[in-house]
Amino acid sequence: MFLYATMDNPVPEGAVCGGVTTQDGVQLRFARWRPASVKHGTVCLFPGRTEKIEKYFETVRDLTRRGFAVAAMDWRGQGGSQRLLRNPMKGHVGSFDEYQNDLQAFMRQIVLPDCPPPYFALAHSMGSAILLDAARHGRRWFDRMMLVAPMLDLSLLKHDVAARRMARLCAGVGMSSFYVPRGRKVRLDEVHFEGNRLTSDPMRFARNLTITMEQPGLDVGPPTIGWVRAAFQLMDTLTDPATARKIRQPLLMVAAGADSIVSTPAIEHLGTRLIAGAHLVIPGARHELLQERDVYREPLFAAFDAFIPGSGG
């Protein structure tokens, strides 16, 4: 397995890239970096849906400059990891428990044996939701977790009972692997910075689009009905009032004030109820905070430096 560079997105120096196999037989891609002087342990990077390790090369450099080793992975069905359906562009799982298999394989086979402790998590969107689910089950690999724009509810489908029922019905009659209605892979000539809901930074938007253009095999299209049903199930669990009482993991959730992908109010609601957690909102930022303009990215890393031990020193 390899990491792929573009002209404006080189692979950070010292990368080790390879594969790891989960207990249910899925091959995942991972990468890790260990700078010459590791002062503070390892930050584990967990991307969101459709994302790949290459998208976070800039963040890897930000972390290694702070004296951290870094380990990152691609979730099953996306990036350089194994695809689950005949059509590799379909983003699919039958249950989000499958992602827990990915997390366990990555931690037990890569991070714990090969990366210096202590361990911290930095996750985005779907990755943040998966990490929250692990914390709900009492899995404590990390001293602290920073969860960016966690997927607790979807802004466009917030409280949409009909969408939930439709997902359950269609999956129940054998349509789990079908694209969601009106779902299709968007052609690259249809992708434009203007009107995008992910970032207000044209340079980082263009950089990420170039990765897709040069390495389309890392990309993934719309989710399947099965993925959507599984996502609704997990989000309903995470927003259940009982969940906040079960999470004892020290964590910080960071929401984007202008997020039109996931629900910022849902993040705030959970954040006020966590026993060992807190939350903050960065006003004006869009969903992909780590791909945003510096005016939004800098307060995100200021929060990281304040929350993760040793980061600011």
C-alpha positions in Angstrom: 0.0 0.0 0.0 1.2 3.5 -0.8 0.6 7.2 0.0 0.1 9.5 -3.0 1.5 13.0 -3.4 0.4 15.9 -5.5 2.5 18.9 -6.4 1.0 21.0 -3.6 0.5 18.2 -1.2 3.7 16.2 -0.7 3.9 13.2 1.6 5.2 14.3 5.0 8.8 13.1 5.5 9.4 9.8 7.3 6.1 8.1 6.4 5.6 4.4 7.0 2.6 3.0 5.1 1.1 -0.5 5.1 -1.9 -2.7 5.6 -3.7 -4.2 8.6 -6.4 -6.9 8.5 -9.5 -6.7 10.8 -11.0 -9.6 12.6 -13.7 -9.9 10.0 -11.1 -10.0 7.2 -11.1 -6.4 5.8 -7.8 -4.9 4.7 -7.2 -1.4 5.9 -4.5 1.1 4.9 -2.6 2.9 7.6 0.3 5.4 7.8 2.5 6.5 10.7 5.1 9.2 11.3 7.7 9.3 14.1 9.8 12.5 14.1 13.3 12.3 15.5 12.2 13.9 18.7 8.9 12.8 20.0 8.1 14.8 23.1 4.4 14.2 23.8 3.3 10.8 22.5 1.1 9.9 19.5 -1.9 11.6 17.9 -4.2 9.2 16.1 -6.0 10.8 13.1 -9.4 9.5 12.2 -11.0 11.0 9.0 -14.7 11.4 8.1 -16.8 9.7 5.5 -15.3 9.8 2.0 -11.9 11.1 3.3 -8.5 9.7 2.9 -5.1 10.0 4.7 -3.8 12.2 1.9 -6.3 14.9 2.8 -4.6 15.3 6.2 -0.9 15.7 5.2 -1.0 19.3 6.3 -2.4 18.3 9.7 0.3 15.6 10.1 2.9 18.3 9.7 1.1 20.5 12.2 1.2 17.7 14.7 4.8 16.5 14.1 6.0 20.1 14.5 4.4 20.1 17.9 6.5 17.0 18.9 3.9 14.3 18.4 4.2 11.0 16.5 1.2 10.6 14.2 -0.8 7.5 13.1 -3.7 7.6 10.6 -6.0 5.1 8.9 -8.6 4.9 6.2 -11.9 3.4 7.3 -13.2 0.4 5.3 -14.8 1.2 2.0 -12.9 4.4 1.4 -9.4 5.8 0.7 -6.8 3.1 0.3 -8.7 0.5 2.3 -10.7 -2.4 0.9 -14.0 -1.7 -0.7 -17.0 -3.8 0.4 -19.1 -3.9 -2.7 -18.6 -4.7 -6.4 -19.0 -1.1 -7.2 -16.0 0.5 -5.3 -17.6 4.0 -5.4 -20.5 3.0 -3.1 -19.9 4.0 0.5 -21.4 1.1 2.4 -21.5 -0.7 5.8 -24.3 -2.8 7.2 -23.6 -1.6 10.7 -21.3 0.9 12.4 -20.1 -1.9 14.5 -17.9 -2.8 11.5 -16.0 0.5 12.0 -15.3 -0.6 15.6 -13.5 -3.6 14.1 -11.4 -1.2 12.1 -10.6 0.9 15.2 -9.6 -2.2 17.2 -7.3 -3.6 14.5 -5.6 -0.2 14.0 -5.0 0.3 17.7 -4.0 -3.3 18.6 -1.8 -4.0 15.6 -0.3 -0.6 14.7 -0.6 2.0 17.4 0.0 0.0 20.6 3.0 -2.0 19.3 4.7 0.7 17.2 3.8 4.2 18.4 5.0 5.9 21.6 2.5 6.6 24.4 0.6 8.4 25.6 -2.1 8.3 22.9 -4.5 11.0 21.8 -7.3 11.0 19.2 -8.1 13.7 16.7 -11.2 12.8 14.6 -13.5 14.4 12.2 -17.3 14.0 11.5 -18.0 10.3 11.0 -14.7 9.4 12.6 -15.7 11.5 15.7 -19.0 9.5 15.9 -17.1 6.2 15.8 -14.8 7.4 18.5 -17.7 8.5 20.7 -19.3 5.0 20.2 -16.1 3.4 21.3 -16.1 5.6 24.4 -19.7 4.7 25.1 -18.6 1.1 25.2 -15.9 1.9 27.7 -12.9 1.5 25.4 -10.1 3.7 26.7 -7.2 3.7 24.4 -6.7 7.5 24.5 -5.8 9.8 27.3 -7.9 12.5 25.6 -9.9 12.8 22.4 -10.6 15.9 20.3 -13.6 15.4 18.2 -14.2 17.8 15.3 -17.7 18.3 14.0 -18.9 15.0 15.3 -21.7 13.4 13.3 -24.5 13.3 15.9 -27.3 14.4 13.6 -27.5 15.6 10.0 -28.4 19.2 9.3 -30.4 18.5 6.2 -32.3 15.6 7.7 -32.6 16.7 11.3 -35.5 14.9 13.0 -36.6 13.6 9.6 -38.7 10.6 10.8 -39.7 9.8 7.2 -36.1 9.4 6.1 -35.4 7.1 8.9 -38.4 5.0 8.2 -37.6 4.9 4.5 -34.0 3.7 5.2 -35.3 0.9 7.4 -38.0 -0.1 4.9 -35.7 -0.2 1.9 -32.9 -2.0 3.7 -35.5 -4.5 5.0 -36.5 -5.5 1.5 -33.0 -6.2 0.3 -32.0 -2.7 -1.0 -29.2 -2.2 1.6 -26.5 -2.0 -1.1 -28.4 0.4 -3.4 -27.4 4.0 -3.6 -29.7 6.4 -1.6 -32.4 7.8 -3.8 -31.0 10.4 -6.3 -27.5 9.4 -5.1 -24.8 9.3 -7.8 -21.1 9.9 -8.2 -20.7 13.6 -9.0 -18.5 14.2 -12.0 -15.4 16.2 -11.3 -16.4 18.9 -13.8 -19.5 19.5 -11.6 -17.4 20.2 -8.5 -16.9 23.9 -7.9 -15.7 25.9 -4.9 -18.6 28.3 -5.2 -21.5 27.0 -3.2 -19.6 24.2 -1.5 -20.6 23.4 2.0 -17.3 22.0 3.3 -14.8 24.9 3.5 -14.4 28.6 2.8 -10.7 28.2 1.8 -10.3 28.1 -2.0 -6.7 26.9 -1.8 -7.4 23.9 0.4 -10.5 23.1 -1.5 -8.4 23.1 -4.7 -5.7 21.0 -3.1 -8.2 18.3 -2.0 -9.9 18.3 -5.4 -6.5 17.7 -7.1 -6.0 14.6 -4.9 -9.3 13.2 -6.2 -8.5 14.2 -9.8 -5.0 12.5 -9.7 -6.0 9.5 -7.6 -9.7 8.8 -8.3 -9.3 5.3 -6.8 -9.1 6.8 -3.4 -12.5 8.5 -3.8 -15.9 7.2 -2.8 -19.4 8.3 -3.9 -22.7 8.7 -2.1 -23.7 6.4 0.7 -25.8 3.3 0.3 -29.2 2.9 1.9 -27.5 0.4 4.3 -25.0 3.0 5.4 -27.7 5.6 5.9 -29.8 3.3 8.0 -26.7 2.3 10.1 -25.8 6.0 10.5 -29.2 6.9 11.8 -29.1 4.0 14.3 -25.8 5.2 15.7 -26.8 8.9 15.8 -30.0 8.0 17.6 -27.9 6.1 20.2 -25.3 8.9 20.6 -28.0 11.5 21.2 -30.0 9.4 23.7 -29.8 11.0 27.1 -28.4 7.8 28.6 -25.3 7.9 26.4 -23.8 11.0 28.0 -23.9 9.3 31.4 -21.9 6.3 30.0 -19.1 8.3 28.5 -16.3 8.8 31.0 -13.6 9.5 28.4 -12.0 13.0 28.7 -12.9 14.7 25.4 -13.5 18.0 23.7 -16.0 18.4 20.9 -15.4 21.3 18.5 -18.3 22.4 16.3 -18.4 24.6 13.2 -20.8 27.5 13.6 -21.8 27.5 9.9 -21.9 23.8 9.5 -24.6 22.7 7.0 -23.6 19.0 7.1 -23.9 17.9 10.7 -26.0 19.5 13.4 -24.1 22.0 15.7 -27.1 22.2 18.1 -26.9 18.4 18.6 -23.2 18.8 19.5 -23.9 21.5 22.0 -26.8 19.5 23.5 -24.5 16.5 24.1 -21.6 18.7 25.2 -23.6 20.2 28.1 -24.3 16.7 29.5 -21.0 14.9 29.3 -19.4 14.0 32.6 -15.8 14.3 31.5 -16.2 16.3 28.3 -16.7 19.8 27.0 -17.5 21.5 23.7 -16.9 24.7 21.9 -18.2 26.3 18.7 -16.0 28.2 16.2 -18.4 30.8 14.7 -18.5 31.1 11.0 -16.6 28.0 10.2 -17.9 25.3 7.8 -17.9 21.6 8.3 -14.3 20.6 7.5 -12.6 22.7 10.2 -9.2 21.1 9.5 -9.5 22.1 5.9 -10.7 25.6 6.6 -9.2 29.1 6.3 -6.5 29.9 8.9 -8.9 32.3 10.7 -10.9 29.2 11.7 -8.1 26.7 11.8 -6.0 28.7 14.2 -8.6 28.7 17.0 -9.1 25.0 16.4 -5.4 24.4 17.1 -5.4 26.8 20.0 -8.1 24.6 21.5 -6.0 21.5 20.7 -2.9 23.0 22.3 -4.9 23.9 25.5 -6.6 20.5 25.7 -3.9 18.0 24.8 -1.1 17.8 27.4 2.2 19.1 26.3 1.0 20.4 23.0 1.6 24.0 23.7 5.0 23.5 25.1 
